[in-house]
Amino acid sequence: MRRSNLKWARAGAVWLTGVLVVAPLSLGAQSNRDDPRERPEVRKLVFRGVDHVDVYDLRKAIATQGSSCRSLIVEILCVFSRSPTIVDRHYLDSKELTRDVTRIRVYYWKRGFRDTQVDTVVTRVAENAVRVEFKVTENAPTRIRRLGIIYDSTLISDRQRNRLTLLHANDPLDIIALDSMRVLFATELWDQGFGDAVADTTIAVDTATKDADVTLRLITNRRTTIGPIVLSGNQQVDGSTILNAITLRTGDLYRYSDVLESQRSLYESSLFRQASITVPLQRDTVKAVEISVIEAPLRETRLGGGLNNVDFAQLEARFTNYNLFGGGRRLDVTGSIGNLMASSLQGFGPFRDIRADTPDSSIVSPFLLPTWAASVDFRQPAFLNHPRNSLGGGVFGHRQANPGVFIDRGYGGTGTFTRIILPRAPLSLTYRYEVNRVQASDVYFCVNFGVCDQETINSLRTHQSLSPLSLTGFIDRSDLPFSPTKGYVARVELEHASSVTASDYRYNRGFFDGAFYTHRSGSKHVFSGHLRVGFVRALAGGRGDIGVLQPRKRFYAGGSQSVRGYTENQLGPRVLTIDDSTLLKKGARTSTGAPCDISSVVTIVLCDPNTGDLGNGDFIPQPLGGTSLIEGSVEYRVPLPFYRQKFVGAVFIDAGLVGEASLQTLADLQNVTKGTGAITPGFGIRYESPVGPIRVDIGINPGKTERLAVATSITDRASRRIIPLETGRLFTSYGRGILDRLTLHFSIGQAY
């Protein structure tokens, strides 16, 4: 049995790589200056026998690389052309190929496979082009027989120890994982104020049996505190602003979490292009802290525009001052305008036809006018001289439109106090006062607010206040911002609106949104789960004394970030709307077989929407929202073995239930008030782009047939009036075939 310290084990690996890796890189640089035509092109690179390590990570550890297409966008062109414009060519260097054998063996040695054998096969596939194959025989690894951790149990609990232990008995002797484990334990002690803590590792290997005994000894040394804080690099930003932004204070314990939080706070202020916090290496219990910054521009202006098939042309402008009046105070002024060129573009090519989405053709013109939004927001960091407090406020105004449904105008202001309870865990108290006015047809108020009498509808068309007081808590313990692989995120929102908050709409609302992520150790196979739960209840004495809810405070399900077997907001209580002229044109009849008469309220209610030539396409399903929501998803993501492993496949199951909507005055529309739920499986693919995963998902709709209430409208005494029909319609949003039930979603970012 041979005994050696971990540093000697690492030194052996460094010696091997130093002689056989670093030196070859310089030789490779020399060979790259040679004429590439003198060497064959590596048309394809193949690994055989790689079972216990990531083949894509192994590929990065060697010098020999295969030619590949420069971009996914031109991938199809690479099939027909080998032009260097679209193909990134790599050529065979025989010296580097020989050294790659050693590089692969070193790669495996560090991961516990110390007897790995590697052979190479070079096959000519075309003139001056070869196929390179690495044949790897991994052999049995050296395994950990015993793992001992010596530590002070009063400082580290059993739960913490288990969380930080990356290796266990019978695992391969992975030097990289062992070194990471050593750093994790030392950091845990550092976070308790032991800034000079050391994790010493000893390894004893029995080469005959391929067993290893590993001992990790934690030495705390004395507690450390923060000494003087020295700033450098700041020119326009005052030093007090930097000190107020960080949680480090002279005399406090020197903790890892405080250093990390301070570093994050400096970057999130947007005042600095670069910020570093360092402590000179010294065995002293009082640590001098050096903060070096490079300032970023303190003012920024952005202009942008866009064009899509729903909102037509849009323009946006933003101005930000990151240090207004000093102290890191931030001012944001934003403005946007949309729906431009709607009159010219609607119905042309892929652009939305607003006329087709509007049940009442007489009110199309307001939906063609521009929409806009503007806001001014101010944020005071380090409120009350505490780095974890911030105070914000702002004013806003908007004109929003959902074609064929409503036009929403509003203005008001907000005020927010935020306290960082834990790193990446803020708690915010917000008051928002908004004066709101909704312009819509009687149909909208009847099916969305649940009131059909004209007096109440006229009241709801006037200016109303929507002024909730909300408490929001958020925590983020995930590892990556765009595509987390482990950890969790959660958000809780509680809202109250009543006469106390000066709100015409009165309600209590609660909402929880959480997701967790996990993966196998050393694997990119990610399993995730998602849960949403919400409820809202109208309070007595609300707008018009009927206790109605503002539609945006209801709950909806369906869409790319919800139940993916449905399109946006289409899972839940719905009502069908149809134009009265369509009933007449398609030959609808009454239950007695008589032709449908749309001339009066008395006769039109008798029309049967299941008769004549009426098809599902003649009806527009309108989501009503619900007063409760339960939604859950599970998803499994796995890298796909093509195009440099930048594609990720996914399978998922989504489920949702939207509870009953309170439509108190629609006794004739009783089917609408029933809760609706569904379970939809699906699959998808993601491309890992620099701006986040580009996601394409296909959800499978259950294709259920529902009996939905139907409403139409007629002109009565020079005004348009909503009329619920006595008979509902059997309605299926999707066809009977499996292909007809596929729902396609395209977006940027993971579903959760």
C-alpha positions, 0 to 999 in steps of 0.5 A: 500500500502506498500513502500520499497526500492529495497535493502530491496526487494533484502534483502528479497530474500537473507534471503529466499535463505540464510536460505533455499538454502545455508544451504541445500547445506551443508546438501546436501553435507552431504547426498552425503556421504551416500550410494547412494543405500539407495536412489532411482535414479531420472530416470526422472525430469519433470516440469509442468506449467512452461510458463513464465520462462526458464525451463532449467534455472529453472532446474539449480536453484534446487538441485534435478537433473535427471540422464542423459547420460554423453556425446552426443557421447555415447547417444545411449548406454545409451538407453541400459545400465545404467552403471555409466561409461556412465550415470551421476546418481542422487539420490533423497534426500527428504530433498532437494526436500522439499527445492527445492519447496522454491527455485522454489518459490524464483526463481519466486518471483525474476522475479515478480511472487510472488504468485507462488505455487509449488507441487511435485509428486514422482512416482516409475518407476522401482526398486529403481528408481523414476520419480520426477515431479514439478507442478508449478502454476505461478498465475498472476505476480505483474506488474509495473504500473508506471516506472519513471526515474529521470536523467539529460537530458543533460547527457543521451539522449532519445535514450540512455534512451530507450536503457538502459531501460529493464523494462516497464509499465505492465511488471512483477516486475522482480528484476533481470532485474531491478538490471541490468537496474540500473547497466546499467544506472550507467555504462553509467554515469561512461563512461562519467567520473562520476565514483561515479555515483549511480542509486537509486531505490525505489519500492512501491507495492500494494499487493491487486492489484498486482501493483508496482510503480518503480522510478529510480533516477540517482545521478551523484556526481562529475566527477572523474579522473585517479590518479597514476597507480600502477603495480604489478606481472610483472617480464619479461615484462617491466612496460612501455610495460603495460602502452603503451598497455592501454588507461588509462592515469593519469589526464584523465577522469575515464571512463568505456570504457577505463577500458574495452578496457585496460583490453581487450588489456592486454589479447589480447597481449598474454603476460599475463595469467591473468590481472585485473584492480581495483580501491580501493573503495573510495569517491574521485574524483581522482582514484588510479588504480591498475593493477595486472598481471600474466605473460604467457610464452613469447614463444610458439611452436605448431606442428600439423597434419591432414588428410582429403579427399581433401588435404590428409595429412598435417603438420603445425608448428608455432613459436611465440615470444610474446615479441621480443626485449621487448615492446610487439613486436610479431614475428610469423613464420609459415609453412605448407605442404599438399597434402602429400601421394596424389599419394597413397591415391587418389581415395582410399575410401573417398579420392579425385580422382584427375584424375577424376577432371582433364579434361586433363589427361596428366597434373595430376602429378603436382597436386600430388606434395606437396603444401606448405605455409610459412610466417614470420610476425612481429607486433609492438604495441603502434606504435608512443607511442599510444596504439591504433596504431600498425604497422605490416609487413611480408614476405610469399611464397606459392605453392597452387593447385586446382586439375585439375584447376591450380597451384598457386605459389607466394611470396612477402611481406605485410605492415599494419598500424592499428588504433583502432578508437573505441573499437572493431573497427579497421581501417587498411591500407595495402600494399601487394606486390606479385609476382605470377605465375599460371601453368594451362592448356589453358582451365583454362585461357580461362574460368577464365581469359577470353582469349583464344589466345595463345600469351596472355595465354603464357604471363599470365603463366609468373611471374606477380605482384598482388600488391593492396593497401587496406583500411579495416574497421571493427566493432564488436558490437555483444555480443558473439564471436561464436553464437551472439544473439544481436548486429551487425558486419560489414566489409568494404574493398576497394582495388586499384591496378595499375601501381602506386602500381606496379601491373600488374593486375589493378583494383578497388574493393569494398566489404561490409560484415555485419550481425545483430542479435536480440532476444526477451527479455529473450528469446534464439530465435535468428533472424539474417540477413546477407548482402554481396555486392561487385564489381570489375572493371578491369582498362585499361592497365592491364596485356597484355593490356586486362584488365583481373582480377586475379581469386581470386579477382572475386566474387563467391557464394554458399557454407556453408557460402554463398547460402547454396542451392549450393555447393562451388562457384557453384552459378554464371556464369559457363562453362562446360568442357569435355575431347575430348575422352569422346565426342568420347566414348559416341557417340556425334554427330554434329547438322546434325547427323554425328558422332563427329570428334575430329581430328581437330579444324574445326570439333570438334567445331561442336560436339553437347554436347546434343547428344549421351549417354552424361550425366551431370556427364560427364561434369565438371562445372567450376565457372567463378566468376563475377564482382559484387555480391549481397547476403543476408540471414535471419535465425531464430534459436531456442533451441531444447528441448532435450539433455540439450538444447545444440541443436539449430534448424534453418530455413533460406532463402539465396539469391544471384546474381553474376553479369556478368563476363567480358570475352571479347574475348569469343564471342562464349561463350556469355551465360557465361557472363550472371549474375546468381541468386537464392533463396534457403530455408533450415534448419539445426541443431547446437550442442553447443560444447566447440569449437563453434557450430557444424553446419549441414545445408541442403539447397534446390536447385531450380533445374534450368536447364541452357544452359551453354557453353561447352569447350574441348581441343585437341592436336594441333601441340604437344600442348594442345589447348582450343576449345569452342564448337558452341552448349551449353548444357542444364545442371542441377546440381541436379536431379528433385526429391526434395531429389536430390536437397538437398545440405548438408553442415557440418562445425564448426561455424555459417554461419555468 
